[in-house]
Amino acid sequence: MFYNCLYVCLHIILLIVFLSLLLEMTRADSVTQSSHPIVLKQRESTIIQCAYETALANGLFWYIQDPNQAPQLILSEHSQEDIPKRFQHRLSASHNKTEKTFHLNITAAVLSDSATYFCALSPTL
């Protein structure tokens, strides 16, 4: 009888541990960006803010979507070397792991920078 109780108790403990780990892994990931439009004059600089929450990050990414076009990857936390030519030397990101932010910095804005910018926790395309 003692062994049956021990066996059942052990299984209950293992089930609780398993469910706790599963719950932690499936916790909702989220990205928050400023929702208001940013208006700049040519050659001005700006920072587009991105805050995130995640249990298991696959990386952080910035995408641009030009009018009537599909989104295009412009920068990732792992590689800032593949920045499109139109942004070379004008685009960077600052990642603060403590504050969980990944802000996009655009310097010397030009008219062709007018677009929608997306922050993402995993490659989406």
C-alpha positions as CSV (number, residue, x, y, z in Angstrom):
1,M,0.0,0.0,0.0
2,F,2.9,2.4,0.8
3,Y,4.4,1.7,-2.6
4,N,1.2,2.4,-4.4
5,C,0.9,5.7,-2.7
6,L,4.5,6.5,-3.4
7,Y,4.0,5.6,-7.1
8,V,0.9,7.7,-7.5
9,C,2.5,10.7,-5.6
10,L,5.6,10.5,-7.8
11,H,3.5,10.5,-10.9
12,I,1.5,13.5,-9.7
13,I,4.7,15.4,-8.9
14,L,6.1,14.6,-12.4
15,L,2.9,15.7,-14.0
16,I,2.9,19.0,-12.2
17,V,6.6,19.6,-13.2
18,F,5.8,18.7,-16.8
19,L,2.7,21.0,-16.9
20,S,4.7,23.9,-15.4
21,L,7.4,23.5,-18.0
22,L,4.8,23.3,-20.8
23,L,3.0,26.4,-19.5
24,E,6.3,28.3,-19.4
25,M,7.2,27.3,-22.9
26,T,3.8,28.3,-24.3
27,R,3.6,31.6,-22.6
28,A,2.5,34.2,-25.1
29,D,5.3,36.0,-26.9
30,S,4.6,39.7,-27.8
31,V,6.1,42.7,-29.5
32,T,5.0,46.2,-28.8
33,Q,5.9,49.1,-31.1
34,S,4.9,52.8,-31.0
35,S,1.6,52.9,-32.9
36,H,1.7,56.6,-34.0
37,P,3.2,57.7,-37.3
38,I,6.7,59.2,-37.2
39,V,7.0,62.4,-39.3
40,L,10.5,63.5,-40.3
41,K,12.1,66.1,-42.5
42,Q,14.8,64.9,-44.9
43,R,18.2,64.2,-43.2
44,E,16.6,64.0,-39.7
45,S,17.1,60.9,-37.6
46,T,14.7,58.8,-35.6
47,I,14.4,55.8,-33.3
48,I,11.5,53.4,-33.9
49,Q,10.9,51.7,-30.5
50,C,10.3,48.0,-30.1
51,A,9.7,46.2,-26.7
52,Y,9.2,42.4,-26.5
53,E,8.3,39.6,-24.2
54,T,9.3,36.0,-25.0
55,A,10.1,32.7,-23.4
56,L,12.1,31.3,-26.3
57,A,13.3,34.0,-28.7
58,N,14.5,32.9,-32.1
59,G,16.1,36.2,-32.7
60,L,14.9,39.8,-33.3
61,F,14.2,41.2,-36.7
62,W,13.2,44.4,-38.4
63,Y,11.1,44.4,-41.6
64,I,10.1,47.2,-43.9
65,Q,6.9,47.2,-46.1
66,D,6.9,49.8,-48.9
67,P,3.5,50.7,-50.3
68,N,2.0,47.9,-52.4
69,Q,5.0,45.6,-51.7
70,A,5.6,42.6,-49.5
71,P,7.5,43.0,-46.2
72,Q,11.3,42.8,-46.6
73,L,13.8,41.9,-43.9
74,I,16.1,44.8,-43.3
75,L,18.0,43.9,-40.2
76,S,18.4,41.1,-37.6
77,E,20.0,41.1,-34.2
78,H,22.4,38.4,-35.4
79,S,23.6,40.2,-38.5
80,Q,23.6,43.9,-39.3
81,E,25.7,43.2,-42.4
82,D,22.8,42.3,-44.8
83,I,21.2,45.7,-44.6
84,P,19.8,46.7,-48.0
85,K,21.9,49.2,-50.0
86,R,19.4,52.0,-49.7
87,F,20.0,51.9,-45.9
88,Q,23.7,51.3,-45.7
89,H,25.4,53.5,-43.1
90,R,22.0,54.9,-42.0
91,L,20.4,52.0,-40.3
92,S,21.3,50.2,-37.0
93,A,19.5,48.6,-34.1
94,S,20.2,48.7,-30.3
95,H,19.3,45.6,-28.3
96,N,19.0,45.9,-24.6
97,K,18.4,42.4,-23.2
98,T,17.8,43.7,-19.7
99,E,15.0,46.0,-20.7
100,K,13.9,43.7,-23.6
101,T,14.0,46.3,-26.3
102,F,15.3,46.3,-29.9
103,H,15.0,49.8,-31.2
104,L,15.6,50.7,-34.9
105,N,17.8,53.7,-35.5
106,I,17.4,55.5,-38.9
107,T,19.8,58.4,-39.5
108,A,19.7,61.0,-42.3
109,A,16.2,60.1,-43.5
110,V,15.3,60.3,-47.2
111,L,12.0,60.3,-48.9
112,S,12.3,56.6,-49.9
113,D,12.4,55.7,-46.2
114,S,8.6,56.4,-46.0
115,A,7.2,52.9,-45.3
116,T,5.8,50.7,-42.5
117,Y,8.4,49.1,-40.2
118,F,7.7,45.9,-38.3
119,C,9.6,44.4,-35.3
120,A,9.4,40.6,-35.1
121,L,10.6,37.9,-32.7
122,S,11.2,35.3,-35.4
123,P,11.7,35.3,-39.2
124,T,8.3,35.8,-40.6
125,L,9.0,35.4,-44.3
